[in-house]
Amino acid sequence: MSYTHLSITERSELALLHRLGWSARAIARELKRHHATIARELKRGCKAGEYQAEAAHEVYEKRRERSVPRGKRTPEREHYIASKLAQTWSPEQIAGRMSQECPEQKVSFKTMYRW
């Protein structure tokens, strides 16, 4: 079994089989998925004891949107770094100051050298 995300089709089939009273292991065998994957999906997607495929898929898509890594290279950071470099600061000094002033936006000096 290779690792892939559940599709809306699989979620719909999962909902139908769950409504028919199939166990998570039986559904997993039918969908050729690991039983833990099905159990997790049922746990996440059940509202009032009933699994709803469309709602579960929407939640999945929103979760995927939020999981995308944000790039460190933003115009604000570039401007800040460029202005400090123009003042003859070293990347090590800039990284140290950034971690003090705005720790959520800090960038390592090694990253600055790569830019």
Wavefront OBJ file of the C-alpha trace (Angstrom):
o trace
v 0.000 0.000 0.000
v 1.498 3.306 -1.037
v 0.916 6.549 0.827
v -1.707 8.801 -0.754
v -4.378 11.073 0.654
v -7.974 9.923 0.669
v -9.928 11.191 -2.321
v -13.493 12.472 -2.207
v -14.546 9.225 -3.916
v -12.928 7.137 -1.186
v -14.476 9.336 1.480
v -17.917 8.890 -0.108
v -17.470 5.124 -0.189
v -16.237 5.215 3.408
v -19.386 7.143 4.432
v -21.647 4.631 2.701
v -19.936 1.590 4.213
v -19.892 3.224 7.660
v -23.640 3.895 7.385
v -24.149 0.232 6.477
v -22.455 -0.727 9.742
v -19.117 -1.972 8.421
v -16.180 -1.934 10.841
v -13.132 0.252 10.239
v -11.041 -2.837 9.440
v -13.586 -4.137 6.918
v -13.771 -0.714 5.249
v -9.965 -0.585 5.163
v -9.784 -3.954 3.420
v -12.406 -2.846 0.890
v -10.609 0.455 0.145
v -7.159 -1.187 0.314
v -6.059 1.209 3.060
v -4.533 0.731 6.488
v -7.159 0.296 9.192
v -5.627 3.128 11.260
v -6.127 5.532 8.339
v -9.826 4.685 8.217
v -10.208 4.869 12.007
v -8.530 8.316 12.086
v -10.693 9.549 9.233
v -13.865 8.361 10.967
v -12.744 9.976 14.217
v -12.023 13.302 12.490
v -15.022 13.348 10.177
v -17.882 12.159 12.388
v -20.450 14.718 13.463
v -23.112 13.403 15.861
v -21.994 9.839 15.153
v -22.362 10.111 11.376
v -19.505 10.448 8.899
v -20.114 13.053 6.188
v -17.742 12.739 3.240
v -18.236 16.225 1.753
v -17.752 18.010 5.084
v -14.715 15.857 5.897
v -13.168 16.618 2.499
v -13.692 20.384 2.963
v -11.992 20.222 6.364
v -9.144 18.237 4.770
v -8.663 20.863 2.030
v -8.613 23.732 4.551
v -6.101 21.844 6.679
v -3.914 21.279 3.603
v -4.008 24.993 2.722
v -2.773 25.903 6.192
v -0.022 23.268 6.138
v 1.850 24.809 3.202
v 5.222 26.089 4.429
v 5.565 29.831 4.218
v 8.658 31.174 2.511
v 11.162 33.055 4.617
v 12.006 35.456 1.839
v 9.532 38.313 2.081
v 9.921 41.872 0.753
v 9.943 43.236 4.320
v 12.735 40.901 5.395
v 14.733 41.612 2.247
v 14.411 45.364 2.815
v 15.428 45.035 6.490
v 18.448 42.879 5.635
v 19.498 45.086 2.701
v 19.317 48.227 4.845
v 21.458 46.644 7.575
v 23.967 45.346 5.020
v 24.165 48.880 3.582
v 25.083 50.025 7.102
v 27.930 47.444 6.973
v 26.332 45.004 9.419
v 27.382 41.379 9.064
v 24.740 38.684 8.478
v 25.549 37.328 11.958
v 24.779 40.723 13.515
v 21.553 41.063 11.513
v 20.414 37.571 12.532
v 21.139 38.336 16.189
v 19.217 41.612 16.088
v 16.269 40.040 14.256
v 15.980 37.286 16.877
v 15.829 39.971 19.605
v 13.493 42.437 17.881
v 11.101 40.075 16.112
v 11.704 36.407 16.994
v 8.775 35.195 14.864
v 10.453 36.644 11.750
v 14.057 35.747 12.456
v 16.273 34.326 9.724
v 19.580 32.575 10.314
v 22.765 34.122 8.977
v 23.321 30.986 6.882
v 20.005 31.622 5.131
v 21.095 35.198 4.407
v 24.310 33.936 2.822
v 22.267 31.605 0.592
v 20.154 34.556 -0.617
l 1 2 3 4 5 6 7 8 9 10 11 12 13 14 15 16 17 18 19 20 21 22 23 24 25 26 27 28 29 30 31 32 33 34 35 36 37 38 39 40 41 42 43 44 45 46 47 48 49 50 51 52 53 54 55 56 57 58 59 60 61 62 63 64 65 66 67 68 69 70 71 72 73 74 75 76 77 78 79 80 81 82 83 84 85 86 87 88 89 90 91 92 93 94 95 96 97 98 99 100 101 102 103 104 105 106 107 108 109 110 111 112 113 114 115
